């Protein structure tokens, strides 16, 4: 086995492990907001690691262009998708986990008026 194949398989294995961790987060985390956060981070990094591993294993120029475009698309779209999922969950009144202590999007309390009205 060459160093190139060891590096490629290591990157692909690391990416696969991160995707598995994201899947476990979908099962184990308490609410939709935590799940969206975990999946967005772990799955995005996992897919990019798998693509880099494939690129190391097959260093063809066409492969490099296609996989670079795929990695860029993954890194650019995943944060927006996670935001949209979280926003949709919030707008549909999905309850947060009991351990959540504050809601930064809740309407601010009305200010006290000095004139007593």
C-alpha positions in Angstrom: 0.0 0.0 0.0 1.4 3.4 -0.9 1.3 6.5 1.2 -1.2 8.0 -1.3 -3.7 5.2 -0.9 -3.3 5.2 2.9 -4.0 9.0 3.0 -7.0 8.6 0.6 -8.5 5.8 2.6 -7.9 7.6 5.8 -9.7 10.7 4.5 -12.6 8.6 3.2 -12.8 6.7 6.4 -12.8 9.9 8.5 -15.5 11.4 6.3 -17.6 8.2 6.7 -17.2 8.3 10.5 -18.3 11.9 10.6 -21.4 11.1 8.6 -22.1 8.2 11.0 -21.7 10.6 13.9 -24.2 13.0 12.3 -26.7 10.1 11.9 -26.2 9.3 15.6 -26.8 12.9 16.4 -30.2 12.7 14.6 -31.2 9.9 16.9 -29.7 11.1 20.2 -30.1 14.9 20.3 -33.1 16.3 22.1 -34.7 18.7 19.7 -34.8 19.8 16.1 -32.4 22.8 16.6 -29.6 20.6 18.0 -30.2 18.0 15.3 -30.0 20.5 12.5 -26.8 22.0 14.0 -25.1 18.6 14.4 -26.1 17.3 10.9 -25.0 20.5 9.2 -21.5 20.5 10.7 -20.7 16.8 10.8 -22.3 15.8 7.5 -20.8 18.8 5.6 -17.3 18.0 6.8 -17.8 14.3 6.3 -18.8 14.7 2.7 -15.9 17.0 2.0 -13.5 14.5 3.6 -14.9 11.7 1.5 -14.5 13.8 -1.6 -10.9 14.7 -0.7 -10.2 11.0 -0.1 -11.5 10.1 -3.6 -9.4 12.9 -5.1 -6.3 11.6 -3.4 -7.0 8.1 -4.7 -7.8 9.2 -8.2 -5.8 12.4 -8.9 -7.1 13.0 -12.5 -7.7 16.6 -13.6 -11.4 15.9 -14.5 -11.9 14.3 -11.1 -10.3 17.2 -9.4 -12.6 19.7 -11.1 -15.8 17.7 -10.4 -14.9 16.9 -6.7 -13.8 20.5 -6.1 -17.1 21.8 -7.4 -18.9 19.2 -5.3 -17.0 20.2 -2.1 -17.6 23.9 -2.8 -21.3 23.3 -3.3 -21.5 21.3 -0.1 -19.7 23.9 2.0 -21.7 26.8 0.5 -25.2 25.3 0.7 -25.1 23.3 4.0 -25.1 26.4 6.3 -28.0 27.9 4.5 -30.0 24.6 4.6 -29.3 24.2 8.3 -30.5 27.8 8.9 -33.7 27.2 6.8 -34.4 24.0 8.8 -33.9 25.8 12.1 -36.0 28.7 11.0 -38.8 26.5 9.8 -38.8 24.6 13.1 -38.9 27.8 15.0 -41.7 29.3 12.9 -43.8 26.1 13.3 -43.4 26.4 17.1 -41.3 23.3 17.5 -40.5 23.1 21.2 -36.9 23.4 22.3 -35.2 21.0 24.7 -35.9 21.7 28.4 -32.2 22.5 28.8 -32.5 25.5 26.5 -32.3 28.6 28.7 -33.0 31.5 26.4 -34.8 32.4 23.2 -33.0 35.1 21.3 -35.8 35.3 18.7 -38.7 35.8 21.1 -40.3 39.2 21.1 -38.6 41.6 23.5 -40.6 42.7 26.5 -42.4 46.0 26.2 -40.3 48.8 27.8 -41.6 50.4 31.0 -43.1 53.8 30.4 -42.1 56.6 32.6 -45.4 58.5 32.2 -47.4 55.6 33.8 -49.6 54.9 30.8 
